[in-house]
Amino acid sequence: MRQTVRNQPVNPYYNSAFITGKRILERRHLAGKIPALPAEDHLRKSVSASTSFFLALRLFYRRLGIMLTANVLWIVSSLPLVTLPAATGALFYLAHRLVLEERQRDPHYARTGDFWIGFRLYGWRSTWLFLLQLAAFAIIAAVLRFYWTSPLELLRWLAGPVFLILIVWLGVQIYLFPLLIVFPEQSTPAIIRRAFIYVITYPLYTLLLLVWMVLLTVICLVLAGPVLLVLFALLALIQTVALRVLRVAHGEIEQPKS
């Protein structure tokens, strides 16, 4: 599984076209035509949910075409429902490839075909992870309902701690699929454990990200229509960027040299 990224098709004109394109973009940045994405060096000192959220928005705007296409592919490939988890893994894989290209100058540039590559590579594991997520939600919801509706006041008090467990589990969801893509060699329990560690290590960061994502989802659902054609891809990109910010803060990711 570690060779999946290495085997991605490389742009045959990378050595010349990439450098030329980079210079053009730099000139446009200087001219103020395209907003440059900020460097990530400052993230080693602090992490900010708003920084991650708006960085993902800017990246989404820069690559609107491919992300819009990915969102449509996700909707279409999720229609049978049984393929929803595999399509979700494919969407996160494409978001991961895009972030690598934009933030680490990966020569294996992101393309629409990465969606289907991710579908094949992570389909089964995404399905397994999705089923575990649903099972955990069902158990927590059943326990919460039991304590909340209990005739004993003492048991009703336990609904509070169970609700906190639900919030923590919601926070874990932010990092699960991005971690599955970044660490394909790790087992599903190991990925869940790593996501849980991120949540308890950065509780405020995770909580604020949840709030931002919920607000974004509510706004898109209220507006409805064409806005829904970008919602799911945008959420995947926000989660992918959020994980990268934490990994940069931990020193797990080295900044590419200029």
N, C-alpha and C positions, 0 to 999 in steps of 0.2 A: 504493500500500500504506500510505502514511502516514495515509490518511484512514479506516482501518478502525476505529480507536478512536473517532474523532469521530462516525462514523455509528452508533454503538451507541445503542440506545433509551434515552432518559433518563426517569427516574422522573417522571411528571407532577406528583407531590406532593412533589418534592424540597425545594423552598424551605421548605415548612412541616413536612412529615412528617420530613424528615431532621433538621432542627434540633430538633424535639420529641423524636425518637428519640435524638438525641445527648444531650440533657439527661437523659432517662430513664436512659441507659447511664451517664452521669457520676454520677448519684445512686446507681445500683447499685454502681458502682466504689467510691464513698465508703462505701457501706454494707457493702462487702466481699462482695457477692453475685456479682459477676463480676470476675475478675482483669483489671485494665487492662493493655494491652500497653505495654511501656516505650517511651520516646522513642528516636529513633535518633541524636540529636546526639552521643552519646559514641562512636559508631562512626567518626566522622571521625578519632579519635585512634588507635584500635586496632580490630582485627577478631578475633573469637573464634569458633571452630567450634562450641563448646558454646552460645554465645549464639545463633547462627543456628539451630542444631538445636532448642533448646528454645523459641525464639521461634516457629518453624514448628509445633511441637507445640501451643503455646498457641493459635495462630491456627487450627490444624486443629480443636482442641476447640471454639473459638468458632463455627466454621462447619461443624460435623460433618455436618449434614444435607445441604448442597449438595455437600460433598466425598465423602460416601458415595454419593450419587446419581451423581456424576461417575465414581467408581471402577467402579460397576456398568455405566455406559454405556461406559466404556473396555473392560471385559471383554467385553461383548456385541458391540461394534463391532469387536473384535479377533479374533473367532472365525474369520472367513474367512482370517486370517493375512496376506493381502495388504494388508489395511486396517490392520494393526497400526501401521505408522509414522504414518499419517494420524490414527489414534485417539490416538496418543501426543502428536502435535502439538496436537490438540484438548484433551487433558487439561492440557497445559502452558499453553495459552491461557486456559483457565478459571482455572487457578491464578494466572496473571498478572493477570487481571481482578480476582480476589478480593484479591490483595495490593494492587493499586492502590486498591481501595475502602477497605480496612482501614487502609493506611499513608499514603495520600495524600488520603483523603477524596474520591475521585473520584465525581462525581455519577452517572456511568454505573455503577450498581450491578451486581455480579456476579449472574448467574442461570444456571440449568441450560441455557438455550438458547445460552449462549456456547460450550458444548461443540460444538454443531453448526456454529456460526459459525466456530470455529477449525478444525473438520474441513474446511470448504469453503475457507477462506483459506490454510491451511498444509498441506493434504493432500499436494500434489505435492512441495513443498520438504521436508517431513518425510520423505517416502519416499526422496528423493534423499539426504538427510543420513543416514538410517538405513542405506542401502546402502553409503555411504562408510564408515560406522562398522564395518559387518560386514567390508568388504573390508580395512580397516586391521587389524582384529583378526585376520583370517585370515592376513594377511602376517606380522604380528608373531609369531603363534603358530607358523607354519611355520618362520620363521627361528630362533626360540627352540628349537624341537624339533631343528632341524638341528645347531645348535651344541651343544646339551645331549647329544645322542646321538653326536656325532662321535668317532671313535676317536683323533683327535689331541688331546692334552691342551691344546695352545695354543688350539685352536678352542673347546674346552669352557670355557676361561676367558672367552671372549666372550659366553657365555650370561648372565653377570652384567649387563653393560651393556644387553643386549637386554631383560632382565627389568626394568631401571629404565625403559627406554622404554615397556614395557607398563604400568608403574605410572603414568607420566606420562600416557599415553593414557587410562587409566581415570579419572584426575583431570580430563582434558579433557571427559569425558562429562558431568560434573556441570553444566557451563555451556553445553553446545551447544544444547539445546532451549530453555532460557530465553533465550539470546542470539538465537536464531532469532525468538522472539516479540517481543523488545524492539527488535531492529534488522532489521525485515523488508526494508528497502531494501538491505541489504548482501548481497554474494554469499556462497555457502557457504564458499569458501576464506577469505574475510575473517572470517567467524564462527569458523571453526576456528582461525585465527591469533589472534584476540582471546582465545578460550578458552585457548589455549596460553600466551599472555602472562599471563593470570590465574594459571595453574598455577605458572609459574616465578617469578612475583612473590610469590605467597603459597603456597609449597609446604607449610608446616606446616598452615596453615588448610585447604588442600585435602586433605591426607593424613588429618587428623583427621576431616574430614567424611566421607571414604570409610570410615573405621573405624566412625563412628557409623551410617552407612547400612547397612554390611554387618552390623553387630550387630543393627540393627533388622530387617533382612530375615531373618536367621537365626532370631531370636526369633519372628517372624510365621510362618515356615515350620514351625517346631517346634510352635507352637500350632495352626497350620492353621485349618481351619473358618472361621467368620465373620471372623476377624482378617484374612484375605486380602482381604476386601471393602473394606478401608481402606488396605492397604499401598501400592498403586501411586499412588493419589492423594496419600498422605502423602509419598512419595518425590518426586513432582513438586513438591509445595509446599515441601519442604526445599530442593530445588535452586533453585527460584525465589527463595526468601528468601535463600539463600546468595549468589546473584548480586546481589541488591539490596543486601545488606550491603557487598559489595565496591564497588558503584557509589556508595553513600553515603560510604564511606571515601575514594573518589577525588574526592568533591565533584561527581559527575555528577547527583546528585539533591538538589534543594532541599527542605527540610522545609516542609510546609504551615503557614501561620500559624494560631494558635489563634483 
